[in-house]
Structures are given as C-alpha cells and as structure tokens.
Amino acid sequence: MFKEERSHYLFKWEDVGDIGKGRPNLGSLTEVAIYRLMQFTLRDVLITRFNVNRANQLFAEAGWLAGSEFCKNVLNTDLAFHEFIADLQEKLKTLRIGVLRVEKFDPERLALVVTVSEDLDCSGLPPCGETVCNYDEGFIAGILDTYTGKSFHVREIDCWASGGRTCRFLAQPHEKPASGFEQRSERESLDLIREALQTLLRGELPEGVPIPENFSYELAELCQTTNELVRSFAEAQSFITSLAKGDLRTDPPAKNQLVAPFKELHSNLRHLTWQTGQIAAGQLDHRVDFLGEFATAFNCMIDSLREKRKMEAALAASDARFRQLAENIEEVFWLIHVEGGAEWVEYISPSFEKVWGISTVEIYKDPRAWLRVIHEQDRDLVERQYEDFIQGLADYKPEYEIVLPDGRLRRVCSKGFAIRDEKGKIVRVGGISQDITPRRLDEKT
C-alpha cells in the first residue's frame, strides 16, 4: 500500500492510521523539533539529489495533498466563507499548527492575504533571508482548492526565516535595477557613503550612492550595500508612517529587517479590523488574544455587546407578551407621557376603538381627543379630575358617560396610576378604562 508504484496520488486520510490504538501510552503528540528534524533532513536530501526548485515543488505538492485531505476530514466545508475561515483558525490553533489571521480579503476575486504566526514549520528558525514554507504554500492551496472547487496559487511573501517574524501568504485563484551611474573616484565614493550613513542617523533619507565602474569589487559592493540600506530605510519609513496614521492598506515591505518588529503589529491590526467588521455585522463569537491590555478591553466590549443583545432579546420578548395581553383584553389600557408640559400618547390598546367609537389614530394625534366624546354634563368634571391627577394632586377614578358617533350612550369607568422618576416627579400616567354599561343596566333592572 505504501510502497507500491503509482502514476497518481493514492494517499487518503485513513492512511494516517489509528494513532490512539498504536500509541496508547505515548499519545498523539510529539516535539516540534522532531517534526522539523524529518522535514529539514528530507529537504536536504531532495536538494542534494535534485535541486532547490525541484525540492520546493515536491514539498508544495505534498503540502497540497495534505491540505486537501485535512479540509475534507477535519474542516466543515458546508460553512459560509467567513465561518469556514473561523473554523480553520480554530482547528489550526487547537492542533498547534499555527495561529492563522486574515489580513485582506477580496470577495469578488476570492483573493486573500493571511498570516501564520507560531508556525509549525519555521517560527524560531535562524534568519537566513529566505522563505522556506513551501509545504505550507501547498497546504493552504489544498484547503482552498478543496473548499472552493477552484484552483488557487499560494505564494509566501514573508517568512520567519526571511526576518519577517511571521509568515505571510498571498492566495488567489489561477521589479528594476538603477542604471546610468556616474564614475567617481574611490575617495568620492567613500565620502558619499559616509554622508549617506550620517543622513540616515539623523533620521533623514539620503540620495543613493552611485556604484563605481572602474574600481574594486569591494568598493562597488559597499556602495551597493549602502544603497540597499537606503532603500530599506525608505521602505521602512514609508510603511511605519502609514501605520502610524492608521493606514493598514499599505503592505509591509518583504525581506526588510528594519520593519520586522512592526510586521506582527500590522498583521494583528489588520486581523483586528477584520474582526471588528465581523462584530459590527453581529458576529459576537470573536475574541482578541493579542495586543495586551487592549485585548482585555476589547473582549470586555464584546462581552458587553453580548449582554446587551441578551437584554434586548429579553426586552423584546417582554414587550411582545405585554402587547399580546393588552391587545386581547376588553378593557382599554393607556399610557401617556406628561413630563415638562409635553403630552403625547405612548400606547393605547386597540379596544379603545370599540369602547369609544373613534380611531386610535385620532388619540395618537391629539392626546385629549377622548374628552370630546364625554357627555357634556360630565366633561368638565372629568377634565378637572384628569388635570389634578397628572399634577399629582389627586387620584383618578372617574365614572362618566360618553356619546358614540351614532348617538348611543355608554357608561365608562377609569382608574389611573402615576409613574414617577427618581426625584418623585410624574413623567407618565397610565390606566385602564372599562365599559360598564351592561353592569349599570343590570343594576337598574
């Protein structure tokens, strides 16, 4: 099975075996150093037997096969994209493969930039100015290919080994040397190099140093190195200035040691921006586990939003229950705002129309429209009682007759209650009014 000749890939997830059964005492985990021992000795042999490019290609192909099987057997491919990425982040962290963060995402092109910190393959390697995570390139491509059904090209543009302190990958579905340098004497070249370095030490950006054509290789190399330092300083200055202004659209320059401490911050801020967008869209299952005290404050904010959502849901449920009760009883329930001389109806139950014979629209437009329906012999008394009631001078429980639009009389009794603020001032009044006409007719008979 493992050694048979083949013309296409035969590996499947089951070939990993039953690790729990095979390692009942030692378990499923091992040291990262042992994993790297296998990977980098294999890389050494492949480069020796073939060449660097062929070794990189083979690692990427193996990574693609692993990523595809990982996606099919570990991840939930039925999730929407942002939920799928969240699932991938959680699984990579749980399995201690690395901490994945999204920096950029173009939903139209399905192009994205992701970073992996604490990477299983390279985090902690000595800086060598190279990107080495070819297996990761293939692994990410295999996951995205399998999930989307499209073919992705994944390229590592930053690596711990290149000095980036974090691995950065560009994933998307399928630069010029200066010229015309003047010849100068060795002394002039050294003076220009000194001046360039002094300008850098002052925090300013110097001009490049022309590379001499007719002098020693060592001097030309020194000029070239100085120019590379100037270029790196210019890139770093531009990037850090943009970062200081909050502009996260500027990508950190690749293979630039001067900005290495800022790249992880930049990556964290981009991921935080993405998380904030998800939170704004209502996804409150995010947590921030970086940026120190800010993370604590940010997570407290998310917890507060969760509590607010629970309270709003409880309030909505309570309001629904209240309306269900108020809108299904024969009595008229009313609630009126009376603070500061302003008066308006906050709520009146639908049964008002049945008892008073006028539309609730009228009462919402004119909070005292109900008084006009009261029989003229009772109207002045009821109005005085209501004025005393809203001023806190007396209780409100009148009994009176109203005249319906068709001329019929109806006997109504009301009972009010006052709602006060923390200073004891009446801000709302409410109450219940009931049609007692049938009762009074029964009493007369």
N, C-alpha and C positions, 0 to 999 in steps of 0.2 A: 504493500500500500504506500509506504513512504519512499521506497527506493525504485519503484517501477518506472520505466521510461514513459515519457508523456510528451505530447505535442501541444497541450493546452493545460491551464491550471486545473488541478484536481482538489486543492485544499478546500476543506469545509470546516465549520466551527466545531463539529464533533471530533475532529482530529486533534483538538487540544487535549482531549481525554477527560476522565473523571479524576480531577486533582484531589478532591476531598477523599475519595476512596484510595487513591495511590499514595497520599501523604497524610495519613490520619494523625501523625504526631507533629510533623514539621509544618503542616498547613500550606496555604496557597501563596504566601508572601516570601520574598527574598530581598536581599540588599540591592539597591540601585547599582552599586559598584559591580556586582556580579553580572547584572544585565548588560552594563556597559562593557565589561570585560569581553563578553561574547560579541557584542556589536562591533567594537573597535578592532578586535583581532580579526574578525571576519572582513571588515573594511580593509585592513592592512593586507590581507591575503588577496582580496579581489583587485586592489590597486596594483599589487605586485604582479599578479598573473595577467591582468588585462591592462587597464589604465584608469585614471581618475574619473574621466567621463563615464566609462562603462560601469565602474563601481557605483557612481552616483545613480545611474539609470537603474541598476539592479536593486539598489536599496529603495528607490522610489516605487518600482514595480511591486516589490514585496510589501511596502507600506500600503499601496493601493489595495492589494488583495486583503490585507489585514483590516483596513478601514472599511471595506465593503462588507466583510463578514461581521465586523464589530457593529456596523449600522443595522444589519439585518437581525442580529441576535441579542443586542444589548439595548439599542435605542428604539423609541416608539416612532415609527415612520408615518403614523396616522395623524400626528400633531401638525398644527399650523407652524409656519416657519419660525416665528419668534419663540413659540413654545418648544419646538424641536431643538433650537439652539440652547434654550434654558435646560432642557433635558440632557443635551450633550455636555454642557458646562458641569452639571451636577455629577454625571457619570464619570467624567474625566477627573474631577476633584475627588470623588469617592474612591475611585480606583488608583488614585495617587499618580496619575499620568501627567497632570499639569493643571494649571489654572487658566482657563480659556476666557478671553474677553473680546467683545466685538467693538472695534473702533469705528468702522464705517460700514454702511450697507446701502447699496443701490437696488431697490426692489424691482426696478424696471429691467436692469441688466443681470440681476442676481449676482452682482459683484460685491465682494466684501473684503475688508481687511480685519484680520483677527490677530491677537497676540496670545502667546502661551508663556506664562512665567512658571518658575519651578519645574521646568521641562525635564521629563524623564531622560531624554537623550543628551542634553548639552548643558543645562544650568550648572554652573560651577566649574566648567572646563577652563583651562588657562586660555586667555585671549590669544588668538592666532591670526586675526584679521580675515577669517574665512567663515562662511556659512556652512554648517555641517549637517543640518537636519533634513537630509533628502528623504529619509524614511518617513518623517512627519509630513513632508510635502505630499507624498503618496498616500499616507494615512488619511489626511484631510480630504484629498481629492476623492478617495474611495468612498468616504462617508457622504460627501456632497453628491457624487455621481449616483450613488445608490438611492439617496433620499429624493433627489430631483428628477432622476431619469435623464439628466443632461451630462455632457462630458465637460469636466472642469480642468482648468490648468491652474496649478497652485505653485507659487514661487516664494521662497523665503527671501525677504528683503532685509531682514535684520536678525541677528543671532547672538546668543550669549558669547559664543566663540569669536564673533567679529567685534565684540566690545559693546554690544547693544544692551546688555543686562536683561533683555527679554527677547523672545523670538517673535518675529512679526511676519505674517504671511499674507500675500495678496492672492485671492482666489476669484477667478472669473471664468465663465463658460467660453469653450473654444471659439553715447553723448559726445567735446571736440578739443583736441589739444590746441593750445595757443600757438600761433605761428608768427613769423616775421620779427624774431628777436634781433636786437642790435648787438654787434660785437663790442665788448668792452674789455678793458684791462682787468687783470686779476685784482688789483687794488681797488678799482672802482666797484667791482662785483662784491668784494668783502665789505666795502663801505655801505653799499646798498642793502646787503643782508643785515648788517648791524643796525642801520636806520629802520629797516622793516621790523626787526625784533623790538627795538626801543618803542616804535609806534604802537606795536601790539601791547607792550607792557603798560602803555598809557591808556589802554582801552580803546584805541582808535584803529581804523582799518587802513593799512598802508597799500601802496601800489605793489604789483607783483615785481619780482626781480628778474630781469632779462637773463636768459641762460646763455653763457658764452659758448661760442662755437669752436674757438681755436685754442682753448686752454685745457687744463687737465680734466679727466673724467671726474675726479673727486670734487673739484670746484663746481662742475656742472650739476653733479648730484646734490651738492649742498644747496645750490640755488633752487633746484627742483624741490627739495625737501622744504625749503623756506616757503616756496610758492604753495605747496600743499598745506603747510601750516596756515598761511594767509587765507587760502580757500576754506579750510576747515573753520577758521575763526569767523570768516564772513558768514558761512552757513550757520554756525552756532549762534552768532549774534542775531541773524535774521529769525531763526527758529525761536530762540529764547524771548526775543522782543514780541513776537506774535503770541507766544504762550503767556507772557506777562499781561498782554492785552486781552486775554481770554479767547483768542482766535485758535480754535482747535482744528481748523481745516488744513492748516499747514502741516504736511508730513515731516517727521524728523529726518534729517539727512542720514543716509545709510553710511555705515562704516565710519562714523565720526565720533572719536573717543571724547571730544570736548563736550558733547551733549549727552553722553551716556547716562549721567545721573538724572537727566530731565526726561529721558525717553519713557521710563516707567511711570513717572508722574503724568506725562502726556497721554500714555495709554490708559492709565486709571481715570483721568478726567474724561476722555472720550467714552470710556465704558460707563462712567457715571452719567454722562449726558444721555447716552442711550437708555440707561436705567430710568433716568428722570422722565424721559419721554414715555416709557412704558408705564411708569407710575401715574403720569398725567392722563394716560389712556385708561386708567382704572386697574392696572395690574399691580396689586399691592403685595405680591409674594416675593418681592426683591429684598435683598439685604446687601449692605456695603461692608466688606471685611478688610478695607484698606483705608488709608488717609487718617489714621489715628482718631483724634478727638472729633474730627468732622464726621467720621463714620458713625460714632456714637450718637452725635446729634441728628444725623440723617436718619438713622434707624429709629430713633425716638420719634421723629416726624412721621415715619411710615406707620409706626405703632399707633400714633395719634390719629392718623387718617383711617386706620382700620377701626379704631374705636368710634370715630365719627361716623363711619359707614354703618357700623352696628347700631349706633344711636339713631341715625336717620331711618334705618330699616324698621327699628322698633317704633319710632315715632309715626312712620307711615302706616304701620300695622295698627297702631293705636288710633290714628285718625280714621282709618278705614272702619274699625269697629265702632267708633263714635258715630260716624256718618250712617253706618248700617242701622244703628239703634235709632238715631234722631230722625232718619228718613222713613222709618217703618212704625212710628207711633202716631196715634191720632192727635195727641197734644202738640201744640206749636212750641218749639224750642227756639229761643232767640238770644243773640249775643251782640251787644252794641258797644263800640268804642266811644268813650265820653271824655277823654283826657284833654286838658288845656282848652276847653271850649269847643273843640272839634268833635263832631258826632257823625259816625257812619256805622252801617250795619256790617259786622264781620261775618255773621252767619244767621240764617233763618231757615227752619226746616220747611220742606215742600208742603206740609199740611196747612201752612199759613193760607195758601190759595183756597183750600177747601173751606176753611173756617171763615175767613174774611171776604172771600169772593173777589179778591183783586190779585194781580200777579206779583210774584216776589221781585220781578224786575223793578216795579214801582218803589218797593220798600228799600231796595239797594240804591236807587237814585235819590230818594227822599226818606231819610230815617224816620220821619214823623208822618208819613202818608197814612199809617194806621189810625191816627187820631181823626182824620177826616171822615172815617167810616162810623165812628162812635155817634150814637144818638145825641142830638143837640142838648137834651136835658142832662146828659151825663158827661159831656165832653169837657167842659171847663173844670169840673171837679177832678176828673181823671188826669187831665193835663197838669193841674197843680200838684196832685199826688206824685206824678212822674218826675216833675221838676224837683220836688223835695227829696225824692228817692235818689236821683243822680247826684244831688249835692250832699247826700249823706245825712239829711235831716229827719228822715222818716223811713219806715218800711214801705214796701209796695205790694199790696194785695187787694186791688180793687175788684169790684164786680159791676158790670155795666152791660148796656145793650148796644149792639151795632146794627146798622141798616145795610142790608145787602143790596147790590145793584138792581135786583128785581123787586125791591121794596120789602122783602121779608125781614122780620126782626130775629135776632139771635142773641142769646144771653151768654156772656163770656166772663170767666174769672181768670185773673192773672196773679202770679206770685213771682216777685223778683228777688235777686240776690246781687250784692255788690262785690266786685273783685278789686282789691287794693294793692298798691305797690309796697315796697319795703318801708316807706315812710307813712303808710296808712292812708295815702291819697287814692280816691276812687279813680281807676283808669278804664274799667269796663263794667257794664251791668248786663246781667243775663236773667233769664227767667223762663217760665212755662205758662202758656195761656191755653185754656181749655173751654170747649163749647159745652155749657151746662144746660142748654135749652131743654133737652129731654128730661133732665132731673127736675127742673123747675115746673115743667108741665105735669110730671108725675105728682109733685107735691100739691099742686092746685086741685088735681083730681082726687 
